[in-house]
Amino acid sequence: MTSNEPHTTPVISFIIPDYNLPIQLLRECIESIISLELPDEKREIILVDDGSEVSPKEGLGDLLSHITLITQENRGLSKARNIGVEAASGKFIQFVDGDDCLLPNYMECFKSIEENDYDMLIFGRVTEKTASFPGKTVPFGSGADYMLHHNICASAWGYIFKRELLSEGLRFTDGILHEDEEFTPLLTLKAKKLARYEGAAYFYRQREDSIIHSVEKEHLSQRINDFIGVIERLDNKAKSLDGDAKKALRRRVNQLTMDLVYNVIKLSGDDSYISKALSLLREKGITPLPLKNYTTKYLVFALLMRTCIGRRLLVKYICR
């Protein structure tokens, strides 16, 4: 392990998982954090190498003094992030994917959460570095209240949050795809004081070789099964909650179910996969989707899903 020696306890821990990423992208990611107007003693950068074929240490050279490098055998993204959490000592945590970057606007987010002591701050992304979209910070009350009235970002990198929100053992589920969809709503529910930055602070790099773009049948089957598992666990969690927290998580379960069905149709265009997903969801009591006016898109989708004609129309529209 290579590490820097901070003079004081850092305010924020940046956790970066890496598995066989091109070293130039990883360097850009780390450099985007170092270049923020943030004193060294206020930050720590934890890079977790998940068993890459070639150690990133070989290509980081001059950046090694700025980071803590942890290496492990290949055990997946969830385990890499969980290892990073265990090593983190900052008051706040920020996950950053190793092929993405933080934008200069991120400093506005950091200043806002530090000065106002929010439990969590949500921010937006761009897919082109030239687009910055600065904005202002707006408080929203609790995480449960926010989830009752807003869709949330599924990706774990879309939030700065207090490390203490993980104190009761909340972690990413090992060995699955769609781990973020399970983690982020449970994290958001723990926030008593939440705010949103009305701008973009994160550059999300769209890569065609990314795992989320794979449509091979074996991989697609795993995605379906893992996503259904996530939805089922969140549904069971919702049953154990009360009040706004219960309603908020139920809303998220319904939205994720819609997303699953949409993606199965979009990625497969195959009646057998669509039927399999719908059958499993019915067996677990997750569908039919309730007719709730969360958004116009959701309500229309839920209505169409209730009839054979409606489902055919959805397939035709989505696959066109």
Backbone hydrogen bonds, N-H to C=O, Kabsch-Sander energy under -0.5 kcal/mol:
donor,donor_aa,acceptor,acceptor_aa,energy
2,T,69,L,-0.7
11,V,42,K,-1.4
12,I,42,K,-2.2
13,S,92,F,-2.7
14,F,12,I,-0.5
14,F,44,E,-3.1
15,I,13,S,-0.6
15,I,94,Q,-2.6
16,I,14,F,-0.6
16,I,46,I,-3.1
18,D,48,V,-2.4
25,L,22,P,-0.7
26,L,22,P,-1.9
27,R,23,I,-2.5
28,E,24,Q,-2.2
29,C,25,L,-2.1
30,I,26,L,-2.3
31,E,27,R,-3.0
32,S,28,E,-1.9
33,I,29,C,-1.1
33,I,30,I,-0.6
34,I,30,I,-2.4
35,S,31,E,-2.3
36,L,33,I,-1.2
38,L,36,L,-3.0
42,K,39,P,-1.9
43,R,40,D,-1.4
44,E,12,I,-1.8
45,I,66,H,-0.6
46,I,14,F,-3.4
46,I,44,E,-0.6
47,L,45,I,-0.7
47,L,68,T,-2.9
48,V,16,I,-2.9
48,V,46,I,-0.6
49,D,47,L,-0.7
49,D,70,I,-3.1
50,D,18,D,-3.4
50,D,48,V,-0.7
51,G,49,D,-1.4
51,G,72,Q,-0.7
58,E,55,S,-1.6
59,G,56,P,-1.2
60,L,56,P,-0.9
61,G,57,K,-1.1
63,L,60,L,-3.3
64,L,61,G,-1.6
66,H,63,L,-2.0
67,I,64,L,-1.2
68,T,45,I,-3.1
69,L,2,T,-2.8
69,L,67,I,-0.6
70,I,47,L,-3.0
70,I,68,T,-0.6
72,Q,49,D,-2.1
80,A,76,G,-2.0
81,R,77,L,-2.6
82,N,78,S,-2.6
83,I,79,K,-2.6
84,G,80,A,-1.9
85,V,81,R,-2.3
86,E,82,N,-2.1
87,A,83,I,-1.5
88,A,84,G,-1.2
88,A,85,V,-0.5
91,K,10,P,-0.6
92,F,11,V,-2.6
93,I,161,F,-3.0
94,Q,13,S,-2.6
95,F,159,Y,-0.5
96,V,15,I,-2.5
98,G,17,P,-0.9
100,D,97,D,-2.1
101,C,203,F,-1.9
103,L,201,A,-2.2
106,Y,103,L,-2.4
107,M,104,P,-1.8
108,E,105,N,-1.4
109,C,105,N,-1.1
110,F,106,Y,-2.5
111,K,107,M,-2.7
112,S,108,E,-1.9
113,I,109,C,-2.5
114,E,110,F,-2.4
115,E,111,K,-2.6
116,N,112,S,-2.1
117,D,113,I,-0.8
118,Y,113,I,-0.7
119,D,193,K,-2.6
120,M,193,K,-1.4
121,L,160,I,-2.8
122,I,195,A,-2.4
123,F,158,G,-1.7
124,G,199,G,-2.3
126,V,202,Y,-2.3
131,A,128,E,-1.6
132,S,130,T,-0.6
138,V,196,R,-2.8
140,F,194,L,-3.0
141,G,194,L,-0.7
143,G,191,A,-3.4
146,Y,142,S,-2.0
147,M,143,G,-2.6
148,L,144,A,-1.5
149,H,145,D,-0.8
149,H,146,Y,-1.0
150,H,146,Y,-1.5
158,G,155,S,-1.7
159,Y,156,A,-0.9
160,I,121,L,-2.4
161,F,93,I,-1.8
162,K,119,D,-2.5
163,R,91,K,-2.9
165,L,162,K,-1.7
166,L,163,R,-2.0
167,S,164,E,-1.7
169,G,166,L,-1.8
176,I,173,T,-0.7
182,E,178,H,-0.8
183,F,179,E,-2.0
184,T,180,D,-2.7
186,L,182,E,-0.9
187,L,183,F,-2.3
188,T,184,T,-2.7
189,L,185,P,-2.0
190,K,186,L,-0.7
190,K,187,L,-1.2
191,A,187,L,-0.5
191,A,188,T,-1.4
194,L,141,G,-3.4
195,A,120,M,-1.9
196,R,138,V,-2.6
197,Y,122,I,-3.7
198,E,136,K,-3.7
198,E,196,R,-0.7
199,G,197,Y,-2.2
200,A,132,S,-0.6
200,A,133,F,-2.5
201,A,124,G,-2.3
202,Y,124,G,-0.8
203,F,101,C,-3.2
204,Y,126,V,-2.9
204,Y,202,Y,-0.7
205,R,203,F,-0.6
206,Q,204,Y,-0.6
207,R,205,R,-0.8
210,S,207,R,-1.6
213,H,210,S,-1.6
214,S,211,I,-1.2
220,L,216,E,-3.1
221,S,217,K,-2.4
222,Q,218,E,-1.7
223,R,219,H,-2.5
224,I,220,L,-2.5
225,N,221,S,-2.6
226,D,222,Q,-3.0
227,F,223,R,-2.6
228,I,224,I,-2.5
229,G,225,N,-2.0
230,V,226,D,-2.3
231,I,227,F,-2.5
232,E,228,I,-2.6
233,R,229,G,-2.3
234,L,230,V,-2.4
235,D,231,I,-2.5
236,N,232,E,-2.4
237,K,233,R,-2.1
238,A,234,L,-2.5
239,K,235,D,-1.4
240,S,236,N,-0.7
240,S,237,K,-1.2
241,L,238,A,-1.4
245,A,242,D,-0.8
246,K,242,D,-1.2
247,K,243,G,-2.0
248,A,244,D,-3.0
249,L,245,A,-2.3
250,R,246,K,-2.2
251,R,247,K,-2.2
252,R,248,A,-1.9
253,V,249,L,-2.5
254,N,250,R,-2.3
255,Q,251,R,-2.3
256,L,252,R,-2.6
257,T,253,V,-2.0
258,M,254,N,-2.0
259,D,255,Q,-2.5
260,L,256,L,-2.6
261,V,257,T,-2.3
262,Y,258,M,-2.5
263,N,259,D,-2.6
264,V,260,L,-2.5
265,I,261,V,-2.2
266,K,262,Y,-2.7
267,L,263,N,-3.0
268,S,264,V,-1.9
269,G,264,V,-0.8
269,G,265,I,-1.1
271,D,269,G,-0.5
274,I,270,D,-2.2
275,S,271,D,-2.9
276,K,272,S,-2.1
277,A,273,Y,-2.4
278,L,274,I,-2.4
279,S,275,S,-2.5
280,L,276,K,-2.4
281,L,277,A,-2.2
282,R,278,L,-2.2
283,E,279,S,-2.4
284,K,280,L,-1.5
285,G,282,R,-1.6
286,I,281,L,-2.4
287,T,281,L,-1.0
292,K,290,P,-1.8
294,Y,292,K,-1.2
299,L,295,T,-2.3
300,V,296,T,-2.5
301,F,297,K,-2.3
302,A,298,Y,-2.9
303,L,299,L,-2.1
304,L,300,V,-2.5
305,M,301,F,-2.2
306,R,303,L,-1.2
307,T,304,L,-1.3
311,R,307,T,-2.4
312,R,308,C,-2.2
313,L,309,I,-2.2
314,L,310,G,-2.2
315,V,311,R,-2.4
316,K,312,R,-2.5
317,Y,313,L,-2.5
318,I,314,L,-3.1
319,C,315,V,-2.3
320,R,317,Y,-0.7
